[in-house]
Amino acid sequence: MADMQECSRWVGWLILSCMGSAMHFVYRWLGCFSYIALFVAVNESVWEHLKLLVWPLLLWWLFSLLWRDLDDCIHGLLMSELYSVSTMLITYYTYMGIFDYESLAVDIIIFLLSLLVGLSIAEETELYSRFNTILCLVIFFVFFICMSLVKPELPLFFDKAHDTYGPVC
């Protein structure tokens, strides 16, 4: 069983790394099609890069229903979402606070590390009750969608590369 979890973690990491990386460019590839703006990055802000974690992880855990039971999947989804997003935010703002320097290579490493942390912790933590897990997931996704629709003028939502809070096409 441990070998299956380890294999699933690395296969998931590989698939999600490719999917998240491709999602960085989908908005422009599709001619700035506004209906997909909730699901793909529309500028270079930290918030938009969180979408590269959040939506692929949701798809991964839905796909995982093929070989896992429902409780494992909803628990895995919650843990991987919370830990991946937290890891990305903490590592990004820590390195920016220390070095005040942006690097594409470091940003990519943070993305890959965040996925791995989320998938690893999802495999290692205890299950919560189904109701609590689903409630937390609903709150998480409703919040995520609302913040993607109505972006507050906070640094998290600001695209320094283009000096905007909005989509860049």
Sequence and secondary structure as in RCSB ss.txt:
>XXXX:A:sequence
MADMQECSRWVGWLILSCMGSAMHFVYRWLGCFSYIALFVAVNESVWEHLKLLVWPLLLWWLFSLLWRDLDDCIH
GLLMSELYSVSTMLITYYTYMGIFDYESLAVDIIIFLLSLLVGLSIAEETELYSRFNTILCLVIFFVFFICMSLV
KPELPLFFDKAHDTYGPVC
>XXXX:A:secstr
 HHHHHHHHHHHHHHHHHHHHHHTTHHHHTTS GGGTTTS  SSSHHHHHHHHHHHHHHHHHHGGGTS HHHHHH
HHHHHHHHHHHHHHHHHHHHHHHH    HHHHHHHHHHHHHHHHHHHHHS    HHHHHHHHHHHHHHHHHHHHS
  SSGGG BTTTTBSS   
